[in-house]
Amino acid sequence: MKAIVTAGPTLEPIDPVRFLSNRSSGQQGYAIAEALRDLGFEVVLISGPVALNDPKGLQTVRIETAREMLAAVNDQLPADVFVSVAAVADWRPAETADRKLKLDKGAMASLPLAENPDILKTISHYGLGHRPRLVVGFAAETHDVVAHARAKRDRKGCDWIVANDVSGDVMGGAENAALLITPGGEEEFARAAKSELARNLASRIKQALS
């Protein structure tokens, strides 16, 4: 079976030296890709800019922007499962300057933004034959975590969503805790190493697809 996993942040350039991004380290997404590989999946990992080495035994595609990530996912379809772990920037600068913007001219005081493509929602709404059999999203929240995750699952149209509280040291940290929300119920993953959470999720994915 084939799995596509996205990981890390996206980087949306403002000018040649500045960009919009977030604190995602990519560790959880990389761990999930490796756990699926270890269960026998053919894995394609689509990664934003992170300070991690490409895992062995799977294909890694490096991108920077949200639009590049969506294009890379589409290039790898069809697949049996899509796991959208990446912390994709919701917005990007409406235009990217080809020269460094100067603060004394007020160019950064009001930065016009454009909405990025919603990768999880896009993949979730593909028709049969193009949509993966299982689409798994992540909801990284800082408050009302479960309520926001349930709403996100309904709004995006994905099959499962993994809710995790990132108000502490999760982004960049070695551990994570999560709640897996599926049509059949909810399952809590206690705080543990990100590799352990990845193995638990990968096991549920394989079971669901078998």
KALINHU-V767573 format. One record per run of one state. SS is the DSSP state (hx for helix, st for strand, lp for the rest). FROM is the first residue (numbers start at 1). TO is the last residue. Records with the same first field share a line. If there is no record, write none. Layout:
# KALINHU-V767573
SS->FROM-TO ; FROM-TO
This chain:
# KALINHU-V767573
lp->1-1 ; 8-8 ; 10-11 ; 14-18 ; 21-26 ; 39-41 ; 48-58 ; 63-65 ; 77-80 ; 85-86 ; 88-90 ; 94-102 ; 106-112 ; 116-118 ; 125-133 ; 142-144 ; 157-159 ; 166-174 ; 183-184 ; 210-210
st->2-7 ; 9-9 ; 12-13 ; 19-20 ; 42-47 ; 59-62 ; 81-84 ; 87-87 ; 91-93 ; 113-115 ; 134-141 ; 160-165 ; 175-182 ; 185-193
hx->27-38 ; 66-76 ; 103-105 ; 119-124 ; 145-156 ; 194-209
